[in-house]
Amino acid sequence: MATPPIPIAYQQELPAVPDWLNKGDSAWQMTASTLVGIQSMPGLLIIYASIVKKKWAVNSAFMVLYAFAAVLICWVLVCYRMAFGDQLLPFWGKGAPALGQKYLVGRARVPESTHEVDGKTVTTEPFYAMATLVYFQFTFAAITVILLAGSVLGRMNIRAWMAFVPLWLMFSYTVGAFSLWGGGFLYQWGVIDYSGGYVIHVSSGIAGLTAAYWVGPRLKSDKERFPPNNVLLMLAGAGLLWMGWSGFNGGAPYAAHIASSIAILNTNVAAATSLLVWTCLDVIFFGKPSVIGAVQGMMTGLVCITPGAGLVQSWAAIVMGILSGSIPWVTMMILHKKCSLLQQVSFTFLKLFYFLTIASFVKKKKTHVICAIDLMLIEA
């Protein structure tokens, strides 16, 4: 009896499918890229437009829209290879376009990531095309700049923002990305940043503090009353941000495997725990829960778990959520009132700073301790 022909979709040699391509990894990485992109467009766009006063809503949304487009063009023209290309300096790659067909359809590779594991020399080479990696890393670069925008909402002229975005991307973001992810000196020292704790959250938080300080505080009348202009839209944007974070942390391993699954679960567990802790503290100290407070707790939990999402156990995600929902709450609600430096910048920025930097500091300490505990358990 003749063997039936194998459908073309299941044959060994497929059109445009080289032997190194893993279709599962490729499909997941493109999905994760889309989820991270949705965090910015429309997630943060909606949050920013709805959380500020109505008179600033359109300008705030346009800042996000412009940044997303500008970062993409700068990324493919020069910045991707400054962050993930061949080394120029220990903290910077050689800038070059990432637009050539031959370059984009070849296997993804981070050339300077060569290191030794168990006596063997290995290089980061995911099982999909370079075009996939270029776009995935673009979505990280874009959200970093857009997070930074939260520190100057309602205070920066759009023309100044148009000049700031490409300059900061080129001279700040690419340095951190290459140093930690692209094979630079921090990578070679063994520093681990699972999904952007240093490269994204700390860099945007510190840059936001610097920008807010030099731009200066808003007018007194604007600072005294700063209600969101649309709470329901703010919640919709927060939901998109939360769900998109599964792609943020789930795509960091560059593959669809067990670490991705653990990372996604831990991400959501930490966010939910932090939200509940922040809400409980609002009820205990202020007598009632706050919708805005719940969103703030969610964001600190997401930020906190990011560098360790695929490295720690799920019980540890609950511990990190408890601490990320309490320590930033104390610094934001109590300590900032006693610090003259922080009082010189806007309250809106302080929220961003607490989310990205305080939560990032907390997570670094917890991740190091919890990873050490995990290793002890494994060895035992």
C-alpha positions in Angstrom: 0.0 0.0 0.0 1.4 3.4 -1.1 2.3 5.8 1.7 0.2 9.0 1.4 2.1 12.1 0.5 3.1 14.3 3.4 1.3 17.7 3.4 3.7 20.5 2.5 3.2 22.2 5.9 4.8 19.1 7.6 7.5 18.3 5.2 11.1 18.5 6.3 12.1 21.1 3.6 9.7 24.0 3.5 9.8 27.1 1.4 11.6 29.9 3.3 12.1 27.7 6.4 15.9 27.0 6.9 16.9 24.1 9.1 17.8 26.5 12.1 14.3 28.0 12.3 12.1 26.8 15.1 8.6 27.8 14.1 7.3 27.6 17.7 10.0 30.0 19.0 9.5 32.3 16.0 5.8 32.5 16.4 6.0 33.1 20.2 8.7 35.8 19.8 6.6 37.7 17.3 3.6 37.4 19.6 5.6 38.6 22.5 6.8 41.5 20.4 3.2 42.5 19.6 2.2 42.2 23.3 5.1 44.5 24.4 4.2 46.9 21.6 0.6 47.0 22.8 1.9 48.1 26.2 3.0 51.3 24.6 0.4 51.6 21.8 -2.2 52.0 23.0 -1.6 51.0 26.7 0.6 53.8 28.0 -0.9 56.2 25.4 -4.3 55.7 27.1 -2.9 55.9 30.6 -1.1 59.1 30.0 -4.0 60.8 28.1 -6.4 59.8 30.9 -4.3 60.4 34.0 -3.4 64.0 33.4 -5.7 67.1 33.2 -7.9 67.3 30.2 -6.0 70.3 28.8 -2.8 68.1 28.5 -4.5 64.9 27.3 -3.9 65.3 23.5 -0.3 66.5 23.9 0.5 63.6 26.3 -1.0 61.0 23.8 0.9 62.6 20.9 4.2 62.3 22.8 3.7 58.5 23.0 2.6 58.3 19.4 5.6 60.3 18.2 8.1 58.4 20.4 6.9 55.0 19.1 7.4 56.0 15.5 10.6 57.9 16.0 12.3 55.1 18.0 11.4 52.5 15.3 13.1 54.5 12.5 16.1 55.4 14.6 16.3 51.7 15.7 16.5 50.2 12.2 18.7 53.0 10.8 21.5 52.9 13.4 20.5 52.1 17.0 19.9 48.4 16.9 23.4 47.6 16.0 24.7 50.1 18.5 23.0 48.1 21.2 23.3 44.5 19.8 26.0 44.7 17.1 29.8 44.4 16.9 31.7 46.1 19.7 33.0 49.6 19.2 33.7 50.3 22.9 33.2 48.1 26.0 29.8 49.9 26.5 28.8 50.6 22.9 28.3 48.8 19.6 29.1 49.9 16.1 26.1 51.8 14.6 24.9 50.6 11.2 21.6 50.1 9.5 19.6 46.9 10.2 17.7 47.0 6.9 19.5 44.7 4.5 17.6 41.7 3.3 20.5 39.4 3.8 21.1 40.6 7.3 17.4 40.4 8.3 16.6 36.9 6.9 19.7 35.3 8.5 19.7 33.6 11.9 19.4 36.0 14.8 22.7 36.4 16.6 24.2 38.7 19.2 27.8 38.7 18.1 29.5 40.1 21.3 27.6 37.7 23.7 30.2 35.0 23.4 31.0 33.5 26.8 32.0 30.2 28.3 29.5 27.7 29.9 30.9 24.5 31.4 34.1 24.9 29.4 32.2 25.4 26.1 32.1 28.7 24.2 28.6 29.7 23.4 26.9 32.7 21.7 23.3 33.9 21.9 21.7 32.6 18.7 17.9 32.2 18.9 16.2 29.9 16.5 14.5 32.5 14.4 15.3 35.3 11.9 17.2 38.5 12.8 14.2 40.5 11.7 12.3 39.0 14.7 15.0 40.0 17.2 15.3 43.5 15.7 11.6 44.2 16.2 11.4 42.5 19.6 14.2 44.7 21.0 12.7 47.7 19.3 9.5 47.3 21.4 11.7 47.4 24.6 13.5 50.5 23.4 10.2 52.2 22.6 8.6 51.5 26.0 11.7 52.8 27.8 11.4 56.2 26.1 7.7 56.3 26.6 8.0 55.4 30.3 10.5 58.3 30.6 7.8 60.6 29.0 5.7 60.1 32.1 8.1 62.4 34.0 7.4 65.5 31.8 3.7 65.1 30.9 2.1 68.5 30.6 5.5 70.3 30.9 7.5 69.6 27.8 6.9 71.3 24.5 6.3 68.7 21.8 9.1 70.2 19.6 11.5 69.7 22.5 10.3 66.1 22.9 10.8 65.5 19.2 14.5 66.4 19.5 15.0 64.7 22.9 13.7 61.2 21.8 16.4 60.3 19.2 19.2 61.8 21.2 18.4 60.0 24.4 17.8 56.7 22.5 21.2 57.0 20.8 23.4 58.2 23.6 21.8 56.7 26.7 19.6 53.6 26.0 22.0 52.0 23.5 24.8 52.2 26.1 22.8 50.4 28.8 21.5 47.8 26.3 24.9 47.0 24.9 26.6 46.9 28.3 24.1 44.4 29.7 22.4 42.5 26.8 24.6 43.1 23.8 27.8 41.5 25.2 29.4 44.6 26.7 31.4 44.9 29.9 28.6 44.3 32.4 27.5 41.2 30.4 31.0 39.9 30.5 31.2 40.5 34.3 28.2 38.2 34.7 25.6 40.8 35.6 22.1 39.4 34.9 19.1 41.5 33.9 16.5 39.0 33.0 14.1 41.4 31.2 15.0 45.0 31.7 15.3 45.8 35.3 18.4 47.9 34.7 18.2 48.6 31.0 14.6 49.7 31.0 13.3 50.6 34.5 16.3 52.0 36.3 17.5 53.9 33.2 14.0 55.5 32.5 13.5 56.2 36.2 16.8 58.0 36.7 16.5 59.8 33.4 13.0 60.8 34.3 14.2 62.2 37.7 16.9 64.2 35.9 14.5 65.5 33.3 11.9 66.4 35.9 14.5 68.2 38.0 15.8 70.4 35.2 12.4 71.1 33.6 11.2 72.1 37.1 7.9 71.7 39.0 4.5 72.7 37.5 2.6 75.7 38.6 1.3 75.7 42.1 -2.3 75.7 40.9 -1.7 72.7 38.7 0.1 70.7 41.5 -2.6 71.3 44.1 -5.4 69.6 42.2 -4.3 67.0 39.7 -7.2 64.5 39.2 -7.3 62.1 36.2 -9.6 63.3 33.5 -11.0 59.8 32.8 -10.6 57.0 35.4 -12.3 54.3 33.2 -9.9 54.9 30.3 -7.0 54.9 32.8 -8.1 51.4 33.9 -8.4 50.2 30.3 -4.8 51.4 29.7 -3.6 49.7 32.9 -5.2 46.5 31.8 -3.4 46.6 28.5 -0.1 47.3 30.3 -0.7 44.3 32.6 -1.6 41.8 30.0 1.2 43.0 27.7 3.7 42.3 30.4 3.3 38.6 29.7 5.1 39.3 26.4 7.6 41.5 28.1 8.8 38.8 30.5 7.7 35.8 28.6 9.7 36.8 25.5 12.9 37.6 27.4 14.3 34.0 27.1 14.2 34.3 23.3 12.4 31.0 23.1 9.1 29.3 23.9 10.2 27.0 26.8 9.7 26.4 30.5 11.4 29.6 31.6 8.8 31.6 29.5 5.9 29.8 31.2 7.3 30.4 34.7 8.1 34.0 33.9 4.5 34.7 32.7 3.0 33.1 35.8 5.4 34.9 38.2 4.7 38.2 36.5 1.0 38.0 37.1 1.3 36.6 40.6 3.6 39.5 41.7 1.3 42.1 40.0 -1.8 40.8 41.7 -0.1 40.5 45.1 1.3 44.0 44.9 -2.1 45.5 43.9 -3.8 43.9 46.8 -1.1 45.0 49.3 -1.2 48.6 48.1 -5.0 48.6 48.3 -5.0 47.2 51.8 -2.6 49.8 52.9 -4.8 52.5 51.5 -7.8 51.1 53.4 -5.8 50.8 56.7 -4.3 54.3 56.6 -6.9 56.3 54.7 -10.1 54.4 55.4 -11.0 53.6 51.8 -9.5 51.9 48.7 -8.2 53.9 45.7 -8.6 53.0 42.1 -5.5 55.0 41.3 -3.7 53.3 44.2 -4.6 49.9 42.9 -3.1 50.8 39.5 0.0 52.1 41.2 0.4 48.8 43.1 -0.1 46.8 40.0 2.7 48.7 38.2 5.2 48.4 41.1 4.6 44.7 41.2 5.2 44.4 37.5 8.4 46.4 37.7 9.6 44.5 40.7 9.3 41.0 39.2 10.8 41.8 35.8 14.5 41.1 36.4 13.8 37.8 38.2 10.5 36.6 36.5 12.1 33.5 35.0 14.7 33.0 37.7 12.7 32.7 40.9 10.0 30.3 42.2 6.4 31.4 42.3 6.3 31.6 46.1 9.1 34.2 45.7 6.9 36.1 43.3 4.4 36.5 46.2 7.1 37.8 48.5 8.3 40.2 45.9 4.7 41.4 45.4 4.3 42.0 49.1 7.4 44.1 49.3 6.8 46.0 46.1 3.3 46.9 47.2 4.5 48.2 50.6 8.0 49.8 50.3 7.1 52.1 47.4 3.8 52.9 49.1 5.7 54.1 52.2 8.3 56.1 50.2 5.5 57.7 48.1 3.0 58.4 50.8 5.2 59.3 53.7 8.9 59.8 53.0 8.7 62.1 50.0 6.9 64.7 52.1 10.1 64.9 54.2 12.5 65.1 51.3 13.1 68.6 49.9 14.8 67.3 46.7 11.8 65.2 45.7 9.4 68.1 46.5 11.1 70.1 43.8 9.8 67.8 41.1 6.2 67.2 40.1 4.0 64.6 42.0 3.2 62.9 38.7 6.9 62.3 38.2 7.3 61.1 41.7 4.9 58.3 40.9 6.9 57.3 37.9 10.2 57.5 39.9 8.8 55.3 42.7 7.4 52.7 40.2 10.6 52.4 38.2 13.5 53.1 40.6 12.3 52.4 44.1 10.7 49.1 43.0 13.7 48.3 40.9 16.0 48.8 43.9 13.8 46.5 46.0 13.6 43.9 43.3 17.4 43.7 42.9 18.0 42.9 46.5 15.1 40.4 46.7 16.1 38.7 43.4 19.6 38.1 44.5 18.6 36.6 47.9 15.8 34.5 46.4 17.9 33.1 43.6 20.5 32.1 46.2 17.8 30.3 48.2 16.6 28.6 45.0 20.2 27.4 44.3 20.5 26.1 47.9 17.3 24.1 47.5 18.4 22.7 44.2 21.8 21.6 45.6 20.1 20.1 48.6 
